[in-house]
């Protein structure tokens, strides 16, 4: 069972760097989490959330069909499990969760439409879900327009913070940068980038190229395939010809199946050309159609992680109806998201969005999660996370081969990294949309 803690923080003073970056972001990608929502004057569009009864409505928005269903069905199911647990423990402010499940169908306009429906017709107090950055980008303007809340559970490219989104997956400095640090520690000198053709892989790879230069790692190629395509034959032939020390995989969803097939068809192996992935976890590994033993992944949570709360989480998940039987980072981050919402509401003493955001700044909000005790940064709406690199074993589990010394504080705009210049940050924020 997850427990939450609250502790009053000293007042936080904005630094010059924060003010400068806020202006930057406003020019390209919306406001900072601590700033007013763009639509706040229009009103705080009057909320239709009903808190008068003994239930509170929440929306779950996941791709249950389409190419991302391979990953998102489990996220949906674990949200149901978390809601059932919270209800069994008395609910949120004494109210039972009534959840409404919607299918984003791996279609970004559908994510926007379903968000609008959940907020204006179903009158949910918050929405949980999404996976790809494209789905999040589709949801973002809708929740900002209606001053709703969206809890996003998956690692992403960073360069974003919204007053209407809470991010429980990793930002760049909590997953991509640890992966690159690991590769450098292994003596990697050449790297090939393979990604799905949309915002997360392209933005992540732009950052990877900058950090690779800092680390003395040469990028010997970069290839993309649309998210809904799975033929990687031509692109993998280029990888084989380049003979990189490692492949950095930012492919999402079922397209990974086609990539792994092409990888083996080209005669590549983990012994000759290992892969490090940021979207293949315990559930995806056995679905690849080929054994992927010996390849790597960078995540903040693995099922094999030895923490106080992980055994009970695994046991509860295995016993839950419809469970896949294995845990993974995105579903654990989704599980965290509902408990984080509970902690925020209880700190605010209200389901009101503005009161919740005030509580995020004024209190230290922590969640005793399966990955460890995570702490919310109330200014940027991200959480602290440990960094881990796992090597896939014959059981499609991950042997942890590298771990960060401590939990990594979220830095979505990479403000603390000298190799990431301001002009590049500004252009990437604008390009990400």
N, C-alpha and C positions, 0 to 999 in steps of 0.2 A: 504494500500500500504506500503510495506517495504521500508525504507530508509537506506542508508549505510553511514558510516562516516569513515574518515581516519585521523590519526594524527601521526606525526613523533615520533618514540620512541628513547630513549637514547640507545646507543650501549649496547648490551647484552654480558656479559663476561661469558664464560663457567666455571662452577664450577668443582671442583675435582669430586664431586659425579656424575655430568653429564658425565664426561669423563669415569669414572669407569663403569657406566651403559651402555655407548655406546659400550665399549669393550665387555661387557656381551652380549648385544643384538646381536652384530655382530657374536658372536659364535653360536647363535641359530636361530635368526629370522629376519635377514636382518638388514639394517642400520637404524639409527635415521632419523627422517624427515629432520633434518638440515644437514645431511651428504650427500655426493654425492651418487647418485644412483649406485648400483653395476655395471650397464652396461654403466655408463656414458663414460668411456674411449672408449668402443666399439663404442661408439659414441654417442655419442649422435647421435643414429641412426637418420639419416636425416629425419626430419618430412615432411610428405606430406600434412600437413594442408595448405589449400589455404585461405589466408586472402586478396586476391586481389579484391574480389567482394563485394557485399553489403549484403552477408549472411555469417554466420559461422555455421559449422556443429557440432552438439553435439550428443552423443549417450546415449540412455536410455536403460538400461539392467536390466530387471526384470523378475521374474518367472510368466508368464501369464498362465502357465499350470503346473500340478503337485501339490504336497502337499503344497507348499508354496504360491500357487496362491491365497489362502484365504486371505493372508495378502499383497502380493506384487502388485496385480492389482491396489489397491488404491494408492500405492506409484507411480506407473507408471502414473496414471491419474493425480495426483497432480503435477508431473513434467511437464506434458503437460500444466496444468493450469498456473504454474509459467512461463513457456516459453511464453505462450500467453500474460500474463501480461507484461513481460519484452519487448516483441515485440511491444505491444501497447504503451509502454512508450519510444520507440525509440531504443530498442535493446541494444546491448553491444558494446561500442565504435562505435555506429552508425550502427552496422550490425545486421540484423535480424537473429534470431536463426532458423536454419533448423534442426529439430531433427529427428533422425533415431531410431526407436523403435525395440529392439530385445528381444526375449524370451529366458531366461536362463533355463526354463523348469524344475526347481528344480533339476538340474543335473550339478554337479560341472565341469566336463570336457566341458560341453556346455558353461558354463560361460567363461571359458578360450578361447574356440574357437571363441565365439562371440566377446570377447574383442580383440582378434587378428584381426578379420575381421573389426571391427569398426575402429581400429587404422591404419591398413595397406591398407585396400581396400576402406573403406568409408572416411578415413582421417579426423576423428572427432578431435576436439580440446580438448575434455574432455568427460568422460563417467560418468554417474550418475546411481546408483542403487545398486543391491544386497540386501540381507537380512541376511542370515545365515553367520556365520563366515567361513564355508566351501566355500561358494561362494566367499567371499572376499579373502580367501587364494588362491583360484584358479585364481583370477584376478591379484593379487599382483605381481607375477613374470613376468606376461605379460606386465603390464604397466611399471614395472621397466626396463624390457629389451628394450622397445621401447620409454622410457622416456615420457610416456603419463601421463594423470591425471585421477584419479578415485575419485569420491565423494561418500562416503559411509554413509547412513542415519540412521543406526540402532544401538541401544545399543549393546555392545559386551563385551568380557571378558578382554579387555585391553592387556597389555604386547606386544604392537606393536606400531610402528610409522614408516612411510615410506615417503620418499621425493616425492613419486608419488601418495599418498593417502591423502585426507582430510576427517576427520571424524566428521560428524555433529550429530550423535547419542551419547549417553552417553558412557563413559568408566567406569570401575569398581567403581571408587571412587565417581561417580556421580549417580549411580543407585543401585548397589549391597550393598555398604556400607551404604547408607541412609536407605535401606530396613532393614538391620540388626540393625541399630541404632533404628529404629522404633520398631522392635520386642523387643529389650532390654527394651525400654521405656514402653512397654506394660507388662513387667514382664514375657516374654516368657522364659521358662527354657529348653524345649525340642523341637527339630526341625527335621523333616524328609525331605530329599532332593529327588526330583523327576525331572528327566531331559531327554531330547532327547539324544541319544547316538552319540554325535559328539563334536567338539572342544569347542564350547562356554559353554555348560552345564558342561562338565567335568572340564574345567579350572575354571569357575566361582565357582563351588562347592568346588574345592580345596582351593580357596581363602576364601569362606564362612566358611569352616571348621577351617581355621586358625583364622579368626576373631571371630567365635563362641567361640573358646577356650578363646580368650581375653575377651569376654563379659560374660563368665560363662554360655553359652548355650550349652547343650549337643546335639550332633547329634545322633539320635537313629536309623537311617537307611538311605540308599542311593540306589536308583533304577533308571535304564535307560531302554528306549525302543528305537529302531531305528527310525529315523525321518520319515520313510515311513510306519511305522506300527502304528496301533491305538488300539491294544488290551492291556489294562493296568490291566486286571483282577487279575493276579497273583501278580503284584507289589502292587496294591492298597490293596490287602488282607494283605500284610505285613505292610502297613501303618496302617490299622485298628487295627492290632494286637499290633503295637508299641504304639498306643495312644499318638501321639505327641501333643504338644500345638498348633503347626502350621506346615503346609507343605510349603516348599519353592519350587516353581514351575519354573523350567528353561526349560520347554517343548516348542517347537516351532511348528508353523503351525497347520495343521488339526489334528495332533496327540493329541492336546489338547481336541478335541471332544471326543475321546475314553477315555482319562483320566477322564474327567468330568463325563462321563457315568458310568465308573467303580466306581468312587468316590460315586455317589449317590446310585448305585446298592449295594455297601458295607454298606450302611446305614450311611455314613459320611455326615455331614452338616456343613455349615459355623458357626453354633452355637457351635458345639462340636469340630470340627477340621477345622478351617479356613485355607484358602490358600492365600499366597501372591505370585503373578506372576510377571514376568518381560517380558512377551510376549503377554499377553491378554490385549487388549485395547478396545476402544469403539466399533470398528467394529467387533472384534472377539467375544465380550461378548454375543451378541444376536445369534451368530452362533454356540454356544456350544451345542444346543439341549436340554439343561436344564437351568432353571433359575440359575444364579450365584450370585444373590443378597446376599450381606453380606460378600463376599470374597474381597480380596485386590489386588492392583497392585502398583508397584513402577515405576514411570515414571517422566520425566522432564516437560512434557506438558500433560494437560488434556483439553478436550473441555470446561469443567466448569471453567477453569482458568480465573481469573479476571485481565486482562492486557489491556493496551490501544489498542493494535492491534488485539486482539483475536476476538472481535465481527465482524470486517470487514472481517477477514480471514474466519470465519465460514459462513458468509453470501455469500461470493464469492464462497466458496466450494459447498454450498448447491445449488447454481444456476448454477454450472458448468455441462455441459453435461456428463452424465454417472456417476455423483457423487453418492457415497454411502450415502450421507446425514449426515454423522457424521465425525468429525475430530478425529485424534489420534496422539500419539507421533511420530511414525515412518514416517507417511506421512507429519507431520509438519516439521520434521527434513529433509525430502527430499525437501520440499518446501524451507527451509532455504538454502539447498546446492546450488541451482541454483543462489540464490541471493548472496551467499558467493562467488561463482565463478565470478559473475558480478563485485562485489566489488574488488576482487583480480586482475582481468584483468584491471579494470579501474585504480587501484593503480599502476599497472605495466606499463600501457599504451601500453600493448602488450598481444597477445595470446600465446607467447612463454613460455614454461613450466619453464625454468630456471629463466626468468624474473619474472614470477608469484611467484615462491618460494622466490626469493630475496625480492619481495614486501611484502610477508607475514612476513618476519623477520624485515624489515626496517620500517614498518608502523603498526599502530594500526588499525586493520580491525574489524569493528563491524557491526552487522546487527540488525535492529529493528524488531525482530521476534515476532510471536504470543506468545511465551513463555517469552518474555522480550528482553532486549538488550543483545545479546550474543557477546562475544569478542573472536577472534581467537588467540590462542597461536601459533605464527609463527614458534616456534622451534619444537613442536610435532604435529602440524596440527590438534589439537582438539580444541573445543570451550568451553567456560564457560557455565554452565547450572544450573538452579535451581533444587533442589530435591523436589519431592512431593510423598506422599502416598495417594492413593485414595481408597475409599470403594465403591463397586458397589451397586448402588441403583436399584429400581424396573424398572427404565427407561433405564437400561443398560448404565447409565452415572456414573460418579465417584464423590462422595462427598469427597473433600480433607480434610483429617484428620490429616495430618502432612506435614510440609514444612520446608526446610532448612532456616536458618536465612538470608543467602545471596547466591548469585550465587557461585557455586562450581567450582574452577579452575581445569582443567583436569590434572590428575596425572596418566597416563596410566600404568606406571611401579610401582606404589604405593611406590615411593621412600620416601615419607614423613611419612610412617607408620612403627613404630618400630617393630610391631608384624609380619611384612612381611620380613623375613630374606633374605639376598642376595643369599644364596645357593638355597633357594626354588624358588626365582625369576628366577634364572638361569635355574633351571631344568624345570620350567613351560614354560619358553620362548622356550626352546629347544623342549619340548614335543608338544607345540602348532604348531611348524613347520613354 
